[in-house]
Amino acid sequence: MIVGAGPAGASLGLLLAERGVRVALVEASRRFDRQFRGQGLMPCGLEALTQMGLEPLLADLPQRPLAGWSFSVNGRELFDAAEPLGSARPCTLLPQPALLAALVQRARQQHTFAWMPGETVQGLVHQQEGRIAGVRLSGNRVLAADLVIACDGRASGLRRAAGLPIVSAPSPIDVLWFQLPAHPRCSADNRFMVLLGPGGGCSLFPAAEGGELQLGWLVGPGERITRSPQEWAEAFAALAPAWLAAHFRGHATRIRGPETLSVQVGCCPRWQQPGLLLLGDAAHPMNPVRAQGINMALRDAIVAANWLVPLLQQGAGPQAVDAVLPRIQQERQAEIQWAQRAQQAEAAQGDLLRRRPELRALLAPLAPLAGPLVKALWVRRQRLLRDGFLPVRLRV
């Protein structure tokens, strides 16, 4: 049984079902668009979906390959880096709700797959000797399982119910998320833009569909800002080039947000107990910087399938299944921890420039000279965040 139909849960459910393993996918919501979900598929995430045989599925979904990344300080462009930055594929924006719906729809074609939306998990069920043997649903119903895989996100209720602690790392930022109509130039140019200047910093990109501009405004941890739409438009405009500033001011009444994204970063020392495995954000909540959450979740699913499918196909007993759970964590943990450190370093650098006007004042006039060096260092740092720290290959 898998609890949580996010990227880890939906993809692992599909992998198991297509290999003849009976699996139930339990999801609290009946909708995939109930909350903010990241859209960025890095080359390693795209490669994971390719290994799963999902290229035809991806071809039918709305998507937008990024053309590049642009960074500006105090109104001056520091550098622009064109995709794919030395990778085999460009970073691609794809609406996550559409991807999740497509994964579940394909899995439902298998007789070994049971889809259970709208079911709230209340807790874990234990056998007399302590092994986890299923979950308790609303109405005191029990759903038995040989193995419970918790993919229920960064606030994982199953992680808490199992008493598995998470070691959190302090994040230098939270994010306030906005949506507004995209300028035609943004849609045509299709760049991820980072703007830092007096009054704050933000990142923005055209959404994969719908003609919208997604904008994340950086704030300190726990910081909340109350502004009218017109005041937010002016704050955005103060950081932007003239053509984009005029767009912000002209669409102030159509700004939606902010939605607060409290950034939680951490990793469980143990991802498992007998009968239970944590994957994705349930095991290691990721910083939103460089869209690692969905990509790491897809790679988690591949590694879990490699270890679990042979055993579950053979009808192996609980002891054999429990014995491989630590190996799944061992294979994934090094990449997760490396990615989190890289994300934290990048977030800290951006936050430093956001908070320190003297640094921006020093850097902006030197942009023509410093830009190429900063670009080279930045591109080099992105490589492993994009392509993966360790090779992950589907073997089943």
Wavefront OBJ file of the C-alpha trace (Angstrom):
o trace
v 0.000 0.000 0.000
v 1.137 3.529 -0.835
v -0.225 6.565 1.013
v 0.008 9.824 -0.934
v -0.377 10.302 -4.689
v 2.384 12.851 -5.189
v 5.311 12.229 -7.561
v 6.871 9.470 -5.431
v 3.614 7.680 -4.656
v 2.007 7.899 -8.100
v 5.140 6.830 -9.991
v 5.975 3.979 -7.614
v 2.368 2.782 -7.706
v 2.556 2.667 -11.494
v 5.897 0.828 -11.486
v 4.607 -1.820 -9.078
v 1.250 -2.314 -10.813
v 2.791 -2.660 -14.272
v 5.056 -5.403 -12.918
v 2.198 -7.449 -11.530
v 2.451 -6.351 -7.893
v -0.859 -5.637 -6.196
v -0.864 -2.109 -4.812
v -3.435 0.286 -3.375
v -2.747 4.022 -3.724
v -4.519 5.970 -0.970
v -4.896 9.746 -1.382
v -6.659 12.154 0.975
v -7.752 14.546 -1.767
v -9.933 13.961 -4.794
v -8.074 16.657 -6.753
v -4.453 16.981 -7.750
v -4.547 20.795 -8.008
v -5.504 21.383 -4.377
v -2.225 23.125 -3.475
v 0.904 24.679 -4.913
v 3.006 22.095 -6.734
v 6.376 22.641 -8.382
v 6.529 22.540 -12.182
v 10.244 22.114 -12.879
v 11.495 18.809 -14.266
v 15.275 18.795 -14.361
v 17.121 16.512 -16.824
v 17.448 13.815 -14.138
v 13.679 13.903 -13.539
v 12.935 13.698 -17.247
v 15.374 10.798 -17.520
v 13.602 9.015 -14.649
v 10.269 9.285 -16.473
v 11.930 8.035 -19.668
v 13.277 4.988 -17.831
v 9.727 4.307 -16.630
v 8.620 4.164 -20.285
v 6.543 7.329 -20.020
v 7.775 9.331 -23.029
v 4.435 8.820 -24.892
v 2.545 9.952 -21.790
v 4.700 13.088 -21.483
v 4.168 13.931 -25.148
v 0.434 14.355 -24.493
v 0.881 16.751 -21.560
v 1.287 20.550 -21.722
v 4.917 21.485 -21.212
v 7.360 24.300 -21.802
v 11.137 23.740 -22.071
v 13.002 26.660 -20.528
v 15.179 28.716 -22.865
v 17.477 29.983 -20.124
v 18.078 31.669 -16.774
v 18.488 35.405 -16.272
v 19.837 37.119 -13.121
v 19.598 40.869 -12.490
v 20.867 43.006 -9.602
v 19.623 46.566 -9.047
v 18.123 46.632 -12.522
v 21.292 45.443 -14.307
v 21.566 42.028 -15.877
v 24.370 40.150 -14.158
v 24.294 37.213 -16.570
v 22.080 35.100 -18.796
v 22.631 31.343 -19.182
v 21.033 29.439 -22.053
v 19.578 25.975 -21.572
v 20.491 23.135 -21.476
v 23.617 24.278 -19.550
v 25.616 21.296 -20.781
v 22.949 18.717 -19.899
v 21.345 16.347 -22.377
v 17.956 18.046 -21.997
v 16.681 21.453 -20.930
v 14.821 22.005 -17.700
v 11.152 21.626 -18.630
v 8.096 23.160 -16.976
v 5.184 20.754 -16.747
v 2.038 21.175 -14.621
v 2.411 18.629 -11.840
v -1.349 18.008 -11.400
v -1.582 16.945 -15.056
v 1.407 14.619 -14.642
v 0.002 13.005 -11.496
v -3.410 12.521 -13.080
v -1.797 10.873 -16.117
v 0.308 8.527 -13.949
v -2.725 7.416 -11.963
v -4.853 7.029 -15.085
v -2.232 4.766 -16.655
v -1.873 2.740 -13.454
v -5.639 2.223 -13.304
v -5.400 0.232 -16.515
v -3.704 -2.526 -14.505
v -5.895 -5.026 -12.647
v -3.286 -5.061 -9.871
v -3.856 -1.375 -9.049
v -6.500 0.022 -6.681
v -7.093 3.786 -6.642
v -8.519 5.145 -3.364
v -8.978 8.949 -3.534
v -10.716 10.930 -0.788
v -9.525 8.554 1.951
v -7.987 10.116 5.050
v -5.471 7.964 6.902
v -5.896 8.340 10.656
v -2.997 6.205 11.839
v -1.003 2.996 11.602
v -2.062 -0.533 12.498
v 0.477 -2.699 14.315
v 0.690 -6.451 14.704
v 1.156 -7.877 18.176
v 4.933 -8.116 17.701
v 5.061 -4.465 16.635
v 5.377 -4.735 12.851
v 3.210 -2.261 10.923
v 0.426 -4.156 9.164
v -1.707 -1.460 7.550
v -3.428 1.851 8.184
v -6.554 3.036 9.917
v -8.942 5.074 7.778
v -11.724 7.431 8.840
v -14.660 5.674 10.435
v -12.242 3.327 12.234
v -11.847 1.203 9.103
v -8.675 -0.855 8.766
v -6.827 -1.367 5.496
v -4.320 -4.193 5.851
v -1.039 -4.250 3.914
v 2.153 -6.299 3.735
v 4.078 -3.005 3.434
v 3.004 0.608 3.954
v 4.927 3.160 1.864
v 4.419 6.703 3.166
v 4.598 9.295 0.383
v 2.354 11.773 2.203
v 4.560 14.847 1.938
v 6.642 17.111 4.117
v 4.018 17.190 6.893
v 3.741 13.379 6.800
v 1.197 12.126 9.319
v 2.528 8.578 8.960
v 6.053 9.740 9.792
v 4.741 11.282 13.005
v 2.566 8.259 13.798
v 5.605 5.994 13.472
v 7.673 8.225 15.734
v 10.370 8.673 13.107
v 12.140 11.969 13.844
v 13.278 14.400 11.198
v 16.474 16.414 11.508
v 15.635 19.847 10.130
v 18.068 22.327 8.627
v 17.312 26.039 9.049
v 16.182 27.684 5.828
v 17.264 31.272 5.093
v 14.031 31.934 3.189
v 10.319 31.422 2.920
v 8.452 32.221 -0.296
v 5.287 34.190 -1.005
v 3.767 32.854 -4.231
v 1.809 34.956 -6.752
v 0.154 34.437 -10.116
v -0.711 37.054 -12.719
v -1.091 37.239 -16.498
v 2.190 36.706 -18.339
v 3.668 39.393 -20.549
v 3.882 38.122 -24.181
v 7.632 38.705 -24.084
v 7.953 36.413 -21.032
v 6.016 33.669 -22.789
v 8.035 34.021 -25.990
v 11.426 34.400 -24.304
v 10.603 31.670 -21.773
v 13.269 32.405 -19.196
v 13.458 31.839 -15.483
v 14.246 35.309 -14.149
v 15.756 36.233 -10.786
v 15.442 39.915 -9.803
v 17.245 41.341 -6.761
v 17.144 44.987 -5.806
v 15.957 47.657 -3.386
v 13.026 46.342 -1.403
v 13.487 42.626 -1.967
v 13.984 39.828 -4.430
v 11.868 37.487 -6.515
v 11.981 34.783 -9.131
v 9.490 34.443 -11.961
v 8.722 32.254 -14.948
v 5.871 31.656 -17.399
v 3.720 28.707 -16.342
v 3.622 25.591 -18.499
v 0.031 26.366 -19.468
v -2.685 28.960 -18.994
v -0.770 32.097 -19.978
v 0.157 32.899 -16.384
v 3.299 34.237 -14.781
v 4.404 32.492 -11.587
v 6.267 34.764 -9.167
v 7.946 33.837 -5.890
v 8.793 36.713 -3.523
v 11.596 35.949 -1.047
v 11.037 36.685 2.636
v 12.817 35.767 5.842
v 11.683 32.637 7.715
v 8.277 33.292 9.247
v 8.106 36.818 7.821
v 4.674 37.938 6.638
v 3.985 41.054 4.596
v 0.571 42.673 4.194
v 0.204 44.777 1.031
v -2.565 45.673 -1.387
v -2.355 44.337 -4.964
v -1.283 47.798 -6.124
v 1.492 47.883 -3.517
v 2.684 44.438 -4.565
v 2.695 45.560 -8.192
v 4.923 48.498 -7.265
v 7.248 46.242 -5.271
v 7.613 43.912 -8.273
v 8.062 46.845 -10.642
v 10.880 48.312 -8.531
v 13.026 45.252 -9.366
v 12.086 44.807 -13.019
v 13.200 46.204 -16.386
v 10.961 48.949 -17.758
v 8.840 46.733 -20.036
v 8.082 44.285 -17.228
v 7.553 47.020 -14.633
v 4.865 48.560 -16.836
v 3.235 45.126 -17.148
v 3.139 44.673 -13.370
v 1.553 48.074 -12.845
v -0.966 47.504 -15.636
v -2.109 44.168 -14.179
v -2.147 45.041 -10.458
v -5.827 44.170 -10.109
v -5.215 40.694 -11.555
v -2.481 39.655 -9.121
v -3.474 36.534 -7.183
v -1.760 35.776 -3.905
v 0.246 35.652 -1.869
v 0.219 31.983 -0.934
v 2.794 31.351 1.773
v 5.240 28.518 1.134
v 6.975 27.829 4.426
v 10.258 26.222 3.457
v 11.061 23.081 5.438
v 14.311 21.240 4.782
v 15.441 18.091 6.527
v 16.040 14.367 6.438
v 14.987 11.449 8.617
v 17.884 9.505 10.131
v 15.721 6.424 9.550
v 13.279 6.126 6.650
v 11.852 2.805 7.772
v 10.408 0.588 10.461
v 9.321 -3.032 10.033
v 6.405 -2.801 7.615
v 6.881 0.922 6.805
v 9.006 2.911 4.321
v 9.127 6.703 3.898
v 9.842 8.189 0.453
v 9.891 11.643 -1.154
v 9.222 14.672 1.033
v 7.950 12.392 3.817
v 11.552 11.206 4.259
v 13.454 14.306 3.129
v 11.569 17.596 2.599
v 13.420 19.656 -0.003
v 14.015 23.377 -0.439
v 12.114 24.718 -3.505
v 15.357 26.136 -4.971
v 16.032 24.539 -8.376
v 12.955 22.292 -8.255
v 14.537 19.281 -6.587
v 11.468 17.876 -4.817
v 9.756 16.237 -7.800
v 13.028 15.048 -9.338
v 14.295 13.413 -6.143
v 10.878 11.806 -5.587
v 10.905 10.190 -9.035
v 14.409 8.843 -8.431
v 13.329 7.540 -5.003
v 10.542 5.598 -6.732
v 12.964 3.953 -9.170
v 15.329 2.803 -6.418
v 12.442 1.526 -4.281
v 11.048 -0.419 -7.249
v 14.449 -1.985 -7.962
v 14.608 -3.430 -4.440
v 10.936 -4.243 -3.848
v 9.622 -5.613 -7.154
v 11.655 -8.876 -7.197
v 10.652 -9.674 -3.617
v 6.982 -8.773 -4.001
v 6.718 -10.661 -7.292
v 8.041 -13.773 -5.520
v 5.715 -13.354 -2.550
v 8.638 -12.941 -0.153
v 7.813 -12.823 3.534
v 7.870 -9.798 5.860
v 11.419 -10.397 7.064
v 12.841 -10.374 3.533
v 10.933 -7.184 2.667
v 11.966 -5.431 5.873
v 15.614 -6.365 5.259
v 15.833 -4.319 2.030
v 14.195 -1.152 3.377
v 17.447 0.210 4.886
v 19.182 -0.479 1.578
v 16.734 1.803 -0.239
v 17.588 4.607 2.179
v 21.312 3.876 1.905
v 21.213 4.108 -1.887
v 19.296 7.394 -1.913
v 20.529 9.290 1.118
v 23.873 10.525 -0.224
v 22.275 12.256 -3.214
v 19.502 13.751 -1.082
v 21.924 15.224 1.435
v 24.218 16.591 -1.276
v 21.278 18.226 -3.096
v 19.985 19.779 0.118
v 23.378 21.285 0.923
v 23.644 22.714 -2.599
v 20.123 24.137 -2.385
v 20.801 25.704 1.001
v 24.005 27.325 -0.239
v 22.246 28.802 -3.259
v 19.327 30.079 -1.176
v 21.726 31.650 1.319
v 23.624 33.504 -1.419
v 20.429 34.902 -2.908
v 19.166 35.916 0.515
v 22.450 37.658 1.291
v 22.135 39.820 -1.828
v 18.472 40.468 -1.008
v 19.303 41.734 2.494
v 22.577 43.582 1.834
v 22.170 46.708 -0.323
v 25.905 47.462 -0.083
v 26.728 44.161 -1.791
v 24.235 44.850 -4.570
v 25.612 48.357 -4.965
v 29.111 46.915 -5.345
v 28.131 44.117 -7.726
v 25.735 45.927 -10.077
v 28.254 48.382 -11.628
v 30.721 45.525 -12.091
v 28.192 43.318 -13.892
v 29.896 43.534 -17.337
v 33.197 42.374 -15.813
v 32.007 40.109 -13.010
v 29.079 38.590 -14.889
v 31.039 36.024 -16.954
v 32.876 34.711 -13.886
v 29.706 34.552 -11.787
v 27.952 32.767 -14.662
v 30.713 30.161 -15.006
v 30.649 29.419 -11.276
v 26.842 29.257 -11.212
v 26.583 26.918 -14.209
v 29.206 24.616 -12.724
v 27.254 24.482 -9.456
v 24.017 23.599 -11.246
v 25.319 20.525 -13.039
v 24.782 17.952 -10.327
v 21.500 19.544 -9.239
v 20.279 19.035 -12.789
v 21.805 15.682 -13.763
v 21.935 13.940 -10.401
v 24.706 13.289 -7.940
v 24.676 9.511 -8.421
v 23.443 7.321 -11.315
v 19.919 5.928 -10.907
v 18.822 3.175 -13.299
v 15.580 1.210 -13.398
v 16.529 -2.498 -13.361
v 13.139 -4.223 -13.112
l 1 2 3 4 5 6 7 8 9 10 11 12 13 14 15 16 17 18 19 20 21 22 23 24 25 26 27 28 29 30 31 32 33 34 35 36 37 38 39 40 41 42 43 44 45 46 47 48 49 50 51 52 53 54 55 56 57 58 59 60 61 62 63 64 65 66 67 68 69 70 71 72 73 74 75 76 77 78 79 80 81 82 83 84 85 86 87 88 89 90 91 92 93 94 95 96 97 98 99 100 101 102 103 104 105 106 107 108 109 110 111 112 113 114 115 116 117 118 119 120 121 122 123 124 125 126 127 128 129 130 131 132 133 134 135 136 137 138 139 140 141 142 143 144 145 146 147 148 149 150 151 152 153 154 155 156 157 158 159 160 161 162 163 164 165 166 167 168 169 170 171 172 173 174 175 176 177 178 179 180 181 182 183 184 185 186 187 188 189 190 191 192 193 194 195 196 197 198 199 200 201 202 203 204 205 206 207 208 209 210 211 212 213 214 215 216 217 218 219 220 221 222 223 224 225 226 227 228 229 230 231 232 233 234 235 236 237 238 239 240 241 242 243 244 245 246 247 248 249 250 251 252 253 254 255 256 257 258 259 260 261 262 263 264 265 266 267 268 269 270 271 272 273 274 275 276 277 278 279 280 281 282 283 284 285 286 287 288 289 290 291 292 293 294 295 296 297 298 299 300 301 302 303 304 305 306 307 308 309 310 311 312 313 314 315 316 317 318 319 320 321 322 323 324 325 326 327 328 329 330 331 332 333 334 335 336 337 338 339 340 341 342 343 344 345 346 347 348 349 350 351 352 353 354 355 356 357 358 359 360 361 362 363 364 365 366 367 368 369 370 371 372 373 374 375 376 377 378 379 380 381 382 383 384 385 386 387 388 389 390 391 392 393 394 395 396
